[in-house]
Amino acid sequence: MVKKKREKRVVGWKENAALPDLNVKNVIAKIDTGANLASIDAADIKIVTRDEVKFVKFKVMKRNNTVRKTSAPLEGYKRIKSSNGDVEKRPYIKTTLLMDGISKKIELTLTDRGPMDYTMLIGRKALGKRWDVNPSISFLTNSNGKLK
């Protein structure tokens, strides 16, 4: 059987995205091909154990001052080197990213992105081979994660 090659979709440098597993219906994400992983602005990060499984409880801090309390199984920790050279140990989870009508499982690190302009950052690993980035445009997808 011949495998059909998927056509790449184009996204801009910032896009609407959703994280349905975390009940985050719309978040503005910066597409950053200089970053490897995806990260989200999280506050009050707490590690708890339920039935011998570690979970991370946190609040997603959106730029319109709304807060979404959520939790997910803790996958582990990643050492992340920021653009200024600082190294930070961050908890990470696996969750579903919905963008451009496409669902994809990604690794998502949790960190305080308070001083940053965007709630979420989507890096190369999360983009995978599904999307090409056009840095001269933005918002090709609408708020429910589907192509306009």
ZIMO-V612731 format. One record per helix or strand of 2 or more residues. SS is the DSSP state (@ for helix, = for strand). FROM is the first residue (numbers start at 1). TO is the last residue. Records with the same first field share a line. If there is no record, write none. Layout:
# ZIMO-V612731
SS=FROM-TO + FROM-TO
This chain:
# ZIMO-V612731
==9-12 + 14-19 + 24-31 + 38-50 + 53-61 + 67-73 + 76-81 + 87-99 + 102-111 + 120-122 + 131-134
@=20-22 + 124-127
